[in-house]
């Protein structure tokens, strides 16, 4: 059982939360302006130099640095500024797993939708979806109408997937696997990393047509023969056959328990006897009282993405796998960013 925070801890948390939106956006501004990257290359950079580098007027830069220093992520030393160790580790580096892409995605997709949270929760549906063109019932389907938003969203998804992927890579052994089906595999980030680690295995990424198109553009030619892309609808189109493992990574949180049960049944039917299923993603604690990443995701899903789903406890997935007919069901918990890997086996071999 999680111990209750004392009053001073709760007050600190309250003040952090109520000031959080402004400070979060200051963090995004610093990242977009390249401020953390510059301080990494030039520790103790002085104010005038930062003005020239960022192109921000002196007064406005003073305000931004005040905000960033108040978070502790940047600090002033004499006449210069330096990154904290955390900023140096998470905000200065650039690459496919950049926190800059994650933060921009959250700023432009997640957090504008949260302004409609009360309305959406009372309505019991994802009313923030009204802000996007199209008539489809989910945000993921409507993304095809907004290529710019889709690009920002998938850059954020790719970066966060890479941040959380070590938990999967360290606990999923595919050395004896011939063909893995990556259901809802997005732009193929997970399959690409698994293919690099397991050259003897083939992969098929199954996702919506617009996402498959993004994956096709991002797929290295060196992996083109081993990572296939199969566009389709998870619920109405059949899963590709001739696979011996099925992976749902960062996929099932999106759906209702009834939809998850249906997908477990489809996976069971697609696998041969002895085939394995793996579920990897956010999970809540059994008492659903802690987990900031899972709570944020759960709110986003219900306010904007699908109007259902959440970061479910691992016990929920274990029960659904057992109901679908899988045996030997077990979970590895405590993985990065509140993740769990749950595995089951189709009996008969």
C-alpha positions in Angstrom: 0.0 0.0 0.0 1.4 3.4 -1.0 2.0 5.7 2.1 0.1 9.0 2.1 2.2 12.1 1.5 2.3 14.5 4.4 0.7 17.9 4.3 3.9 19.7 3.2 4.5 17.3 0.3 0.9 17.7 -0.8 1.2 21.5 -0.7 4.4 21.4 -2.7 2.7 19.1 -5.2 -0.3 21.4 -5.4 1.9 24.5 -6.1 3.8 22.5 -8.8 0.6 21.4 -10.5 -1.1 24.8 -10.6 2.0 26.5 -12.0 2.8 23.6 -14.2 1.1 24.6 -17.5 3.1 27.9 -17.7 6.4 26.3 -16.7 5.8 23.4 -19.1 5.3 25.8 -22.0 8.5 27.7 -21.0 10.3 24.3 -21.1 9.0 23.7 -24.7 10.0 27.2 -25.7 13.5 26.7 -24.4 13.7 23.4 -26.3 12.4 24.9 -29.5 14.8 27.8 -29.3 17.7 25.4 -28.8 18.6 27.0 -25.5 19.4 23.7 -23.7 21.5 22.5 -26.6 23.4 25.7 -26.7 24.1 25.6 -22.9 25.4 22.0 -23.4 27.9 23.2 -26.0 28.7 26.5 -24.2 28.4 26.1 -20.4 28.3 29.5 -18.5 27.0 31.2 -21.6 26.2 34.8 -20.7 22.9 36.6 -21.3 24.0 38.6 -24.3 25.3 35.5 -26.1 22.0 33.7 -25.4 20.1 36.7 -26.8 22.1 36.4 -30.0 21.7 32.6 -30.2 18.0 32.4 -29.6 17.0 35.6 -31.4 14.7 36.5 -28.4 14.6 40.2 -27.3 16.4 40.8 -24.0 13.3 41.4 -21.8 11.5 38.3 -23.0 14.6 36.2 -22.7 15.0 37.4 -19.1 11.5 36.3 -18.4 12.1 32.9 -20.0 15.3 32.3 -18.1 13.6 33.3 -14.9 10.9 30.6 -15.6 13.5 28.0 -16.5 15.6 28.8 -13.4 12.6 28.5 -11.2 12.2 24.9 -12.3 15.8 24.1 -11.4 16.5 22.7 -14.9 18.7 25.8 -15.6 20.6 27.7 -13.0 22.5 31.0 -13.0 26.2 30.9 -12.1 27.7 34.4 -11.9 27.0 36.1 -15.2 26.3 32.9 -17.0 23.8 30.1 -17.2 24.2 26.3 -17.1 22.1 23.2 -17.6 21.3 21.1 -14.6 22.3 17.4 -14.9 18.7 16.5 -15.8 18.5 19.1 -18.5 21.9 18.0 -19.9 20.7 14.4 -20.0 17.1 14.8 -21.3 16.8 18.2 -23.0 20.1 19.0 -24.6 20.5 15.9 -26.9 18.9 15.8 -30.3 17.8 12.6 -32.2 14.9 10.3 -32.8 14.3 9.9 -29.0 14.5 13.7 -28.3 12.4 15.0 -25.5 11.9 18.1 -27.6 9.7 16.1 -30.0 7.8 14.6 -27.1 7.1 17.9 -25.5 6.1 19.6 -28.7 3.7 16.7 -29.4 2.1 17.0 -25.9 1.9 20.8 -26.2 0.2 20.8 -29.6 -2.0 17.7 -29.3 -2.6 16.6 -25.7 -2.8 19.8 -23.7 -5.1 21.9 -25.9 -7.6 19.1 -25.6 -7.5 19.1 -21.9 -9.2 22.5 -21.8 -12.4 20.5 -22.6 -11.8 17.9 -20.0 -14.9 18.6 -17.8 -17.1 18.7 -20.8 -15.7 15.4 -22.2 -15.9 13.6 -18.9 -19.5 14.6 -18.3 -20.5 13.7 -21.8 -18.7 10.3 -21.5 -17.1 10.8 -24.9 -14.1 12.5 -26.6 -15.7 15.9 -27.3 -12.2 17.5 -27.9 -12.2 15.6 -31.2 -14.6 18.3 -32.5 -11.5 20.5 -33.0 -10.2 18.3 -35.8 -11.6 17.9 -39.3 -13.3 14.7 -40.3 -16.2 12.6 -39.2 -14.3 9.5 -37.9 -14.9 8.6 -34.3 -11.2 8.6 -33.2 -8.3 11.0 -33.2 -6.1 8.4 -34.9 -8.5 8.1 -37.8 -8.9 11.9 -38.2 -5.1 12.4 -38.3 -5.1 11.6 -42.0 -7.0 14.9 -42.6 -4.2 16.9 -40.8 -0.8 15.9 -42.2 1.1 18.5 -40.1 -0.5 17.4 -36.9 0.0 13.7 -37.8 3.7 14.4 -38.4 4.1 16.1 -35.0 2.1 13.4 -33.3 4.1 10.5 -34.7 7.4 12.3 -34.0 6.4 12.5 -30.4 5.2 8.9 -30.4 8.4 7.7 -31.9 10.6 9.5 -29.4 8.6 8.3 -26.4 8.5 4.7 -27.8 12.3 4.8 -28.0 12.6 6.1 -24.5 10.5 3.3 -23.1 11.7 0.6 -25.5 14.6 -0.8 -23.3 12.0 -2.4 -21.0 10.8 -4.5 -24.0 14.2 -5.2 -25.6 15.6 -6.4 -22.3 12.8 -8.8 -21.5 11.6 -10.1 -24.9 13.7 -13.0 -26.4 13.0 -13.5 -30.1 16.1 -15.6 -30.8 13.8 -18.6 -31.7 11.1 -16.6 -33.4 10.5 -16.8 -37.1 7.8 -14.1 -37.7 6.3 -11.5 -35.3 3.2 -9.6 -36.0 3.4 -6.0 -34.5 -0.3 -5.0 -34.1 -0.8 -1.2 -34.0 2.9 -0.8 -34.6 2.7 2.8 -35.8 5.6 3.9 -37.9 7.5 0.7 -37.2 9.8 2.1 -34.6 9.5 -1.0 -32.3 9.8 -3.5 -35.1 12.8 -1.7 -36.5 14.7 -1.9 -33.2 13.7 -5.6 -32.7 14.8 -6.4 -36.2 18.2 -4.9 -35.6 18.6 -7.0 -32.5 17.2 -10.2 -34.0 18.4 -10.6 -37.7 16.8 -14.0 -38.0 13.3 -12.8 -37.4 10.8 -11.3 -39.8 8.3 -8.6 -38.7 4.9 -7.4 -40.0 3.6 -4.1 -38.8 -0.2 -3.9 -38.9 -1.8 -0.4 -38.6 -4.1 2.0 -40.4 -3.2 3.0 -44.0 -2.1 6.6 -43.3 0.2 5.3 -40.5 1.6 2.5 -42.8 2.4 5.2 -45.3 4.5 7.1 -42.7 6.2 3.8 -41.7 7.0 3.1 -45.4 8.8 6.5 -45.7 10.7 6.0 -42.5 11.8 2.4 -43.2 15.5 1.9 -43.8 16.2 0.0 -47.1 18.4 -2.4 -45.1 15.3 -3.6 -43.2 12.9 -3.5 -46.1 12.9 -7.2 -46.7 12.4 -8.2 -43.1 10.0 -5.6 -41.9 6.8 -5.7 -43.9 3.9 -3.1 -43.6 0.3 -4.3 -43.7 -2.3 -1.5 -43.7 -5.7 -2.4 -42.3 -8.3 -1.9 -39.6 -7.6 -3.8 -36.4 -11.2 -4.7 -35.9 -12.6 -5.4 -39.3 -9.6 -6.7 -41.3 -8.1 -10.1 -40.6 -4.7 -10.3 -39.0 -1.8 -11.5 -41.2 -1.3 -15.2 -40.9 1.8 -17.4 -40.7 3.1 -15.7 -37.5 4.4 -17.4 -34.4 4.2 -14.3 -32.1 1.9 -11.3 -31.8 3.0 -8.1 -30.1 0.7 -5.3 -28.9 3.0 -2.4 -27.9 1.5 0.9 -26.8 -1.7 -0.1 -28.5 -4.2 -1.7 -26.1 -4.4 1.3 -23.7 -6.5 3.0 -26.4 -9.4 0.6 -26.2 -12.2 -0.5 -24.0 -12.1 -3.8 -22.1 -14.6 -5.3 -24.6 -12.4 -4.2 -27.6 -9.3 -5.6 -25.9 -11.0 -8.9 -25.4 -12.0 -9.0 -29.0 -8.4 -8.3 -30.1 -7.1 -11.0 -27.8 -9.4 -13.5 -29.5 -8.2 -12.4 -33.0 -4.6 -12.8 -31.8 -5.4 -16.3 -30.4 -6.9 -17.3 -33.8 -3.9 -16.0 -35.7 -1.3 -17.9 -33.7 -0.4 -21.6 -34.1 -0.3 -23.9 -31.0 2.7 -22.8 -28.9 2.6 -19.3 -30.3 3.1 -16.4 -27.9 1.4 -13.1 -27.3 3.1 -10.1 -25.7 1.5 -7.0 -24.4 3.8 -4.0 -23.7 2.7 -0.6 -22.5 1.6 1.7 -19.7 0.0 0.0 -16.7 -1.6 1.4 -13.6 -0.9 0.1 -10.1 -3.4 -2.5 -8.9 -5.1 0.1 -6.7 -5.0 2.8 -9.4 -3.7 5.4 -7.1 -0.3 6.3 -8.5 1.3 6.8 -12.0 1.5 10.2 -13.5 2.4 9.1 -17.0 -0.5 6.6 -17.0 -2.9 9.1 -15.6 -2.0 11.7 -18.2 -2.4 9.1 -21.0 -5.8 7.9 -19.6 -7.1 11.5 -19.6 -5.9 12.1 -23.1 -7.6 8.9 -24.4 -10.9 9.8 -23.0 -10.9 13.5 -23.7 -9.5 13.4 -27.3 -8.3 10.1 -28.7 -11.0 7.5 -28.5 -13.4 8.4 -25.6 -12.4 5.1 -23.9 -9.4 3.2 -22.7 -6.8 3.9 -19.9 -3.6 2.7 -18.4 -5.1 -0.6 -17.1 -3.5 -2.6 -14.3 -1.5 -5.6 -15.4 -4.0 -7.9 -13.7 -6.7 -6.8 -16.2 -4.6 -7.9 -19.1 -3.7 -11.2 -17.5 -7.4 -11.9 -16.9 -8.3 -11.1 -20.5 -5.5 -13.3 -21.9 -6.7 -16.2 -19.8 -10.3 -15.6 -20.9 -9.1 -15.7 -24.6 -7.6 -19.1 -24.0 -3.9 -18.3 -23.4 -2.0 -20.2 -20.7 1.2 -19.5 -18.7 0.2 -15.9 -18.4 2.7 -13.8 -16.5 3.8 -10.1 -16.2 7.2 -8.3 -15.8 6.4 -5.1 -13.9 8.4 -2.1 -12.9 9.7 -1.3 -16.4 10.6 2.2 -17.6 7.9 4.9 -17.5 5.3 2.7 -15.7 5.4 -0.1 -18.3 4.7 -3.8 -18.0 5.3 -6.7 -20.3 2.6 -9.4 -20.1 3.0 -12.7 -22.0 0.8 -15.7 -22.7 1.0 -18.9 -24.7 -1.5 -20.6 -27.0 -1.8 -24.2 -25.7 -1.6 -27.3 -27.8 2.2 -27.9 -28.3 
